[in-house]
Amino acid sequence: MKCPRCQTENNTQARFCVQCGYDLSTTGQMKGAVHCACCGAILPAGVRFCTSCGTPIGNTFTQQNDDSEGTMILEESYGDLNDDSEGTMILEESNPEQEDSFEGTMVLEETSMPFTVDQSDKTQMLNDSSMPFTVDQSDRTQMLNDSSMPFTVDQSDRTQMLNDSVGNEVNHANYYENNTYNGGMNQGGNNTVQTNTTQSNSGNKMKLVIGLLCIMIAAAAAVLVLVWKGIVKLPFDLPFIPLTESETTTEIESSTTETTDEKESGKGVSEEQLFNADKDLSAGKEKIENIEELIDGMENIESAMEQYKTLADEFGMSEVVSEHMADAYDVYASAIIKHKDMMAEQELSGGIYAQIMNEFSRAVTYAQEFATVGFDVDTSLLISERDGFDTSYRNRIIKAFNEFASRDSWSRTEAWNLMDDTDSMFSSDDLDDPIRLRYCYALAWWTQKQIESELGSGTITQKGAALKIANILEATDYNLMLVDYYIQYMHAEGQDCSMVETAYSEILDKLADTQGLHIGEDVDIAHFWYFNDFGQYSVDDKNGVTTENRQWIRQRLGSVTF
């Protein structure tokens, strides 16, 4: 015999299924009963849907025998494991789909179980979806924990039964208000279970309709927003609805968001750069008060001015930073003047002169650049200080060099140390610049000193010395002392230098005829002040060369091949 619930083969004499414990004696009591094709549950005649799984039943109605009242009683006799008392569970199911020929009440009666069911079968029986009744979660828990049950279930099986989602699904809506299991399924207690398949289907349909309505409303709202922003245009015009003041303000703010963001971005950068520029200016002001940090302070101020210029040029902030720039430039000019005064106190040097003059030139160039972006800084004080420094420092160097002429003997090294780096103080085009004349004279004597050292050490021959003089003669402005040494070295080597000797004799005659100066008689060649031009910086009114004679000497020696 097959179990109608789990389809397990059982002995024909068996009253209960060996697999699921189903009462096989009840199969004959349900006249007109039908089986669910999906889950195998036994159903009363006339049902349209399975009460366990909801599957539609093929026969919509099955007439019971006349002597049947449409009631199937299952009495379950059970008792405590240690007691002979029995219990009966009666389930009533009211079926509204049945005709008046029967009351639609099914009572299942089951006598006490004559066999023992293992723990896994107990769990399956409670959770099996083919059971002809539905037990809610609270009753399940009560049944599992009730000591009156004919078997004991450990905690793990109880947990599994309570959490199992395969079998009985809780549906509280299927029970009437009086459908309770008083305590532990008291004997004679009736519980009415009502099928809710039709209501469940109706509820699902309602949920589907509500969901579709929500989607349509959301789509309509999105379209309205796109139309309102002008992204989507309708084929017809919407009626004009005046905006409130707050809505108008919001629309204006929204339309200018992109432009505002761009401005805010540039504003943020400019504000940060202005802050950094002011920070550099403040640091520079503090540093220039200390002589040791004066140069660093000037660099800080230069950085601040460059940043102010960038703000004006790239961000159009000339008016905003104009006062900052004027303050920075005034501080910068005062720092340059302070540095000039400090350097001027040191030993005279063409290098110091060049450094100070470069600082003045850079400051004037800054002012010219600032004017192109709208800054008008005052450079009058700076230019006045620059011109005054240029004149005074040049005079000091010329005066120091002229003192050599008053000495009976003077150091060629000292003269060259003074004039070594003064080549930046004059233009190469101005051959008669007083600084240049003294530079050329010091270079001539410094070259001769080197030659004497090299001849003494044997690193150079006299002919080599003569060639060295020929190569540097123009740079020394054709100094006559070097021409005289050239002739001596060439004679010592037996070399012909008649062309140079002829030119040298003509120069001596020219000076004697035009200036009354006889070199070798009035003054020896070693003390001949070739740099003296009888001008503003004259050191002697007789020993020297006039501007006209110096130009003639350049042309005469320039035509000779050395």
RACORWO-V200364 format. One record per run of one state. SS is the DSSP state (H for helix, E for strand, - for the rest). FROM is the first residue (numbers start at 0). LEN is the number of residues. If there is no record, write none. Layout:
ss from len
SS FROM LEN
SS FROM LEN
This chain:
ss from len
- 0 1
E 1 1
- 2 6
E 8 1
- 9 6
E 15 1
- 16 6
E 22 1
H 23 5
- 28 5
E 33 2
- 35 6
E 41 2
- 43 5
E 48 1
- 49 6
E 55 1
- 56 17
E 73 1
- 74 3
E 77 1
- 78 8
E 86 1
- 87 2
E 89 4
- 93 15
E 108 1
- 109 9
H 118 9
- 127 9
H 136 9
- 145 9
H 154 9
- 163 8
H 171 3
E 174 1
- 175 6
H 181 4
- 185 4
E 189 4
- 193 3
H 196 32
- 228 16
H 244 11
- 255 1
H 256 31
- 287 3
H 290 25
- 315 2
H 317 27
- 344 5
H 349 22
- 371 8
H 379 27
- 406 5
H 411 8
- 419 2
H 421 4
- 425 8
H 433 24
- 457 4
H 461 11
- 472 7
H 479 13
- 492 5
H 497 18
- 515 3
E 518 1
- 519 3
E 522 1
- 523 1
H 524 3
- 527 19
H 546 12
- 558 4
